Amino acid sequence: MKVETYKIKDWEDSEQGLLLAENEQWILVKHIPVDYVIDGYRLYHKGFVEERSSTVQDAQIEKVLRLKNVEDAPPANFSFADTLGLLDWVESNYGIFEFQDDDESELFYGKKNRIENNALIIDMIHSDGSVEVDYDYEFNLDEIRVITFESDYHTSIQLLWRDQLNKA
């Protein structure tokens, strides 16, 4: 069991997580937003991880997570892929995906609409679960730094989105 702190390029605050797996492009962690709290999974793109460290605080968190018997294994059907493949995996397993790019304060929820060249065009899911099909912003796949799933907020947006679908 290993807890690490990650400095993400262009982000002010560091991220913390329980390391589950990694490949040459991505790091999969259980996200630790504060203290000893686990909130879903995060995938960090290694190309944007400027620094990885394990501090004394990380060691204390490891101890607590061991005492809490927190599992340090990836989700059962998870496998690494490129950025688009990971977004597709999250969408196929959860209905919607969540990601972040260079602005750490913005979270994007959506479903894949289409890919044009290296641009991801999404149907945006708003915080009330409604879908904006004509959302026309193009996200550069190479700028996606973090993909999140099974967090409390991701699950909440997913439930609101499903509720909107049931009403339609």
C-alpha positions in Angstrom: 0.0 0.0 0.0 1.4 3.3 -1.1 0.0 6.9 -0.8 1.5 9.5 -3.0 1.2 13.2 -3.6 1.1 14.5 -7.2 1.9 18.0 -8.5 -0.1 18.5 -11.7 1.2 20.9 -14.4 -0.6 24.3 -14.3 -2.5 23.4 -11.1 -2.0 25.3 -7.8 -2.9 22.5 -5.4 -1.4 19.0 -5.2 -3.4 15.9 -5.4 -3.2 12.9 -3.2 -4.1 9.2 -3.8 -3.6 5.6 -2.9 -1.6 4.1 -5.7 -3.5 1.2 -7.4 -1.7 0.7 -10.7 0.2 2.5 -13.4 1.4 2.1 -16.9 3.7 4.2 -19.1 1.0 6.9 -19.6 -1.4 6.8 -16.6 -1.5 6.5 -12.8 -4.7 5.0 -11.2 -5.4 6.0 -7.6 -8.1 6.0 -5.1 -8.5 9.8 -4.6 -7.8 11.3 -1.2 -9.3 14.8 -1.2 -8.7 15.4 2.5 -7.2 13.7 5.5 -8.2 10.0 5.5 -11.2 10.2 3.1 -11.3 8.1 0.0 -13.6 9.5 -2.7 -13.6 7.5 -5.9 -10.9 6.8 -8.5 -8.6 9.2 -10.4 -6.5 8.6 -13.4 -3.5 11.0 -13.7 -1.9 11.5 -17.1 1.9 11.1 -16.4 2.7 13.7 -19.0 1.3 16.3 -16.6 2.6 14.9 -13.3 5.5 17.3 -12.6 6.3 15.7 -9.2 5.5 12.5 -7.3 6.4 12.1 -3.6 5.6 10.2 -0.5 5.7 12.4 2.6 5.5 11.7 6.3 1.8 12.8 6.1 1.3 10.2 3.2 2.8 7.5 5.5 0.3 8.4 8.2 -2.6 8.1 5.8 -1.2 4.7 4.6 -1.3 3.5 8.2 -4.9 4.7 8.6 -6.0 3.2 5.3 -4.4 -0.2 6.3 -6.2 0.0 9.7 -9.5 0.7 7.8 -8.8 -2.3 5.5 -9.1 -0.2 2.4 -8.6 -2.3 -0.7 -5.7 -1.2 -2.9 -6.7 -2.9 -6.1 -8.1 -1.5 -9.4 -11.8 -2.0 -10.2 -12.5 -5.5 -11.3 -12.9 -4.9 -15.1 -10.4 -2.0 -15.4 -7.6 -1.9 -17.9 -5.4 0.9 -19.1 -5.9 2.5 -22.6 -5.2 5.8 -24.2 -7.2 8.9 -23.1 -10.1 8.2 -25.5 -10.2 4.6 -24.5 -10.3 5.5 -20.8 -13.1 8.0 -21.3 -15.0 5.3 -23.3 -14.4 2.8 -20.5 -15.8 5.2 -17.9 -18.8 6.1 -20.0 -19.6 2.5 -20.8 -19.4 1.5 -17.1 -21.0 4.6 -15.5 -23.0 6.3 -18.4 -21.1 9.5 -18.2 -17.5 10.6 -17.7 -15.7 13.3 -15.8 -12.4 14.9 -16.7 -10.2 17.9 -16.1 -7.7 19.8 -18.2 -5.4 22.7 -17.5 -7.9 24.5 -15.3 -8.1 22.6 -12.0 -11.2 24.5 -10.9 -13.3 23.2 -13.8 -14.8 19.7 -14.0 -16.4 18.5 -17.2 -19.1 15.9 -17.2 -20.5 14.4 -20.4 -20.9 11.8 -23.0 -18.8 11.5 -26.1 -20.6 13.1 -29.1 -17.7 12.7 -31.6 -14.0 13.0 -32.3 -12.7 15.4 -34.9 -8.9 15.1 -35.5 -7.7 15.1 -31.9 -10.6 17.1 -30.5 -13.2 15.6 -28.2 -16.7 17.1 -28.6 -19.1 16.1 -25.8 -22.7 16.3 -24.9 -22.3 18.3 -21.7 -24.0 17.1 -18.5 -24.9 20.0 -16.2 -25.0 19.9 -12.4 -28.8 19.3 -12.5 -28.3 16.2 -14.8 -29.6 17.9 -17.9 -27.8 17.3 -21.2 -26.6 20.1 -23.5 -26.4 18.2 -26.8 -25.2 21.3 -28.8 -22.3 22.0 -26.5 -19.7 22.9 -29.2 -16.5 23.3 -27.2 -13.6 21.1 -28.5 -11.4 19.5 -25.9 -7.9 18.6 -27.0 -7.4 15.0 -26.0 -3.8 15.7 -25.3 -4.6 18.3 -22.6 -6.8 16.0 -20.4 -4.9 15.7 -17.1 -7.3 13.8 -14.9 -10.2 11.4 -15.4 -12.4 10.7 -12.4 -15.1 8.1 -11.7 -17.0 6.7 -8.7 -16.5 9.9 -6.7 -19.4 11.2 -4.6 -20.0 14.1 -7.0 -19.6 11.9 -10.2 -22.2 9.5 -8.8 -24.5 12.4 -7.9 -24.4 13.8 -11.4 -24.9 10.4 -12.8 -28.0 9.9 -10.7 -29.4 13.3 -11.7 -28.7 12.5 -15.3 -30.4 9.1 -15.1 -33.4 10.8 -13.4 -33.6 13.3 -16.3 -33.5 10.4 -18.8 -36.4 8.7 -16.9 -38.5 11.9 -17.1 -38.0 12.2 -20.9 
